[in-house]
């Protein structure tokens, strides 16, 4: 009897976890209009790799990010290139979902030139059709540790 009750509780927990996982990154639905499709307005604060490199200023430091292909597709290998200030030393880099938890993806950047670091990145897809990722680049410059953040849209087919 106890085993059957534990089994039922376990099945209920698994069922809830699956429902949360499947619906975790869907946008909210307006209850007044079940047919409403989400309308996404271009967020100009996001990196747009169709326009070229993305530039972020941290104090007086200038860092750049470029990702190819420019549409940053989910579940496909992406080439990442980060440039740090000449006097800076890379500490770490990672990618996370900006607006929802999608895990933490460590990025193993390799130095390819004095200020340039490269890596390959693959991240998962989201069923909402609007997934913003945030890359954190932590570095030390002149003895001070800093973190730059780059936000970009996955599956950006303009």
C-alpha positions as CSV (number, residue, x, y, z in Angstrom):
1,X,0.0,0.0,0.0
2,X,2.8,2.4,1.0
3,X,4.7,1.6,-2.2
4,X,1.6,2.2,-4.4
5,X,1.1,5.6,-2.6
6,X,4.8,6.6,-3.1
7,X,4.6,5.5,-6.8
8,X,1.5,7.7,-7.3
9,X,3.2,10.7,-5.7
10,X,6.3,10.2,-7.8
11,X,4.2,10.0,-11.0
12,X,2.5,13.3,-10.1
13,X,5.8,15.0,-9.4
14,X,7.2,13.8,-12.8
15,X,4.0,15.0,-14.5
16,X,4.3,18.4,-13.0
17,X,8.0,18.6,-13.9
18,X,7.2,17.7,-17.5
19,X,4.5,20.3,-17.8
20,X,6.8,23.0,-16.3
21,X,9.6,22.0,-18.6
22,X,7.4,22.1,-21.8
23,X,5.8,25.4,-20.9
24,X,8.8,27.0,-19.2
25,X,9.8,29.4,-22.0
26,X,6.4,30.1,-23.6
27,X,5.2,33.7,-23.5
28,X,2.0,34.4,-21.5
29,X,-1.2,34.1,-23.3
30,X,-3.9,36.8,-23.1
31,X,-6.9,35.0,-21.7
32,X,-9.2,37.4,-23.6
33,X,-8.0,36.3,-27.0
34,X,-6.9,32.7,-27.3
35,X,-5.9,33.3,-31.0
36,X,-3.6,36.2,-30.2
37,X,-0.1,35.7,-31.6
38,X,2.8,37.4,-29.8
39,X,4.0,40.6,-31.5
40,X,7.7,41.2,-31.0
41,X,9.1,44.7,-31.4
42,X,12.8,44.9,-32.3
43,X,14.8,45.5,-29.1
44,X,17.6,47.9,-30.2
45,X,19.5,47.2,-27.0
46,X,20.3,43.7,-28.3
47,X,23.4,42.8,-30.3
48,X,22.5,42.6,-34.0
49,X,25.2,40.6,-35.8
50,X,23.7,41.4,-39.2
51,X,24.9,44.9,-38.6
52,X,28.4,43.7,-37.4
53,X,30.2,43.5,-34.2
54,X,28.5,44.3,-30.9
55,X,30.3,46.8,-28.7
56,X,29.9,47.1,-24.9
57,X,31.6,49.7,-22.7
58,X,32.5,48.8,-19.1
59,X,33.8,52.1,-17.6
60,X,36.6,53.1,-20.0
61,X,37.0,49.6,-21.4
62,X,35.6,48.7,-24.8
63,X,34.8,45.0,-25.5
64,X,33.4,43.5,-28.7
65,X,31.5,40.4,-29.6
66,X,30.8,38.8,-33.0
67,X,28.8,35.7,-33.6
68,X,28.4,33.9,-36.9
69,X,26.1,33.0,-38.5
70,X,24.4,36.3,-37.8
71,X,21.0,34.8,-37.1
72,X,22.4,32.9,-34.1
73,X,20.4,29.7,-34.7
74,X,19.5,27.5,-31.7
75,X,21.0,24.0,-31.6
76,X,23.7,24.8,-34.2
77,X,27.4,25.5,-33.7
78,X,28.1,29.2,-33.6
79,X,31.5,30.9,-34.0
80,X,32.1,33.3,-31.2
81,X,34.8,36.0,-31.2
82,X,35.4,38.3,-28.3
83,X,37.9,41.2,-28.2
84,X,39.2,42.6,-24.9
85,X,41.2,45.8,-24.2
86,X,44.9,45.4,-24.9
87,X,45.8,45.4,-21.2
88,X,43.1,43.0,-20.1
89,X,43.3,39.4,-19.1
90,X,40.3,37.0,-19.7
91,X,39.1,35.3,-16.5
92,X,35.9,33.4,-17.7
93,X,32.9,33.5,-20.0
94,X,29.5,32.0,-19.9
95,X,26.1,32.2,-21.6
96,X,22.7,32.1,-19.8
97,X,19.1,32.9,-20.7
98,X,18.5,36.6,-19.9
99,X,14.8,36.4,-19.0
100,X,14.5,32.7,-18.1
101,X,16.7,30.0,-16.7
102,X,18.0,27.8,-19.5
103,X,21.0,26.5,-17.7
104,X,24.6,27.9,-17.5
105,X,26.7,27.3,-20.6
106,X,30.4,27.8,-19.9
107,X,32.4,29.2,-22.8
108,X,35.9,28.0,-23.3
109,X,37.4,31.0,-25.1
110,X,40.9,30.4,-26.6
111,X,43.2,33.3,-27.2
112,X,43.9,33.6,-31.0
113,X,45.6,37.1,-31.0
114,X,46.8,39.6,-28.4
115,X,43.2,40.9,-27.7
116,X,41.1,38.3,-29.5
117,X,39.5,35.1,-28.1
118,X,37.4,32.5,-29.9
119,X,35.1,29.6,-29.1
120,X,32.3,27.5,-30.5
121,X,28.9,27.8,-28.8
122,X,25.8,25.7,-29.0
123,X,22.6,26.4,-27.0
124,X,19.1,24.9,-26.8
125,X,16.0,26.2,-28.4
126,X,12.9,27.8,-26.8
127,X,9.3,27.3,-28.0
128,X,8.4,30.9,-27.5
129,X,10.2,32.1,-30.7
130,X,11.8,34.9,-28.7
131,X,14.8,33.8,-26.7
132,X,17.3,36.4,-25.5
133,X,20.7,35.0,-24.4
134,X,23.2,36.9,-22.3
135,X,27.0,36.4,-22.5
136,X,29.0,37.3,-19.5
137,X,32.7,38.0,-20.1
138,X,34.7,38.4,-16.9
139,X,38.2,39.9,-17.2
140,X,40.8,41.7,-15.2
141,X,42.2,45.1,-16.4
142,X,44.8,47.1,-14.4
143,X,44.1,44.9,-11.4
144,X,40.3,45.4,-11.4
145,X,37.9,42.6,-12.2
146,X,35.0,43.5,-14.4
147,X,32.2,41.8,-16.2
148,X,30.8,42.8,-19.6
149,X,27.3,41.6,-20.6
150,X,26.2,41.1,-24.2
151,X,22.5,40.4,-24.9
152,X,21.4,38.8,-28.2
153,X,18.4,37.1,-29.8
154,X,18.5,33.5,-30.8
155,X,17.0,32.5,-34.2
156,X,17.1,36.1,-35.3
157,X,15.7,35.8,-38.8
158,X,14.9,39.5,-38.9
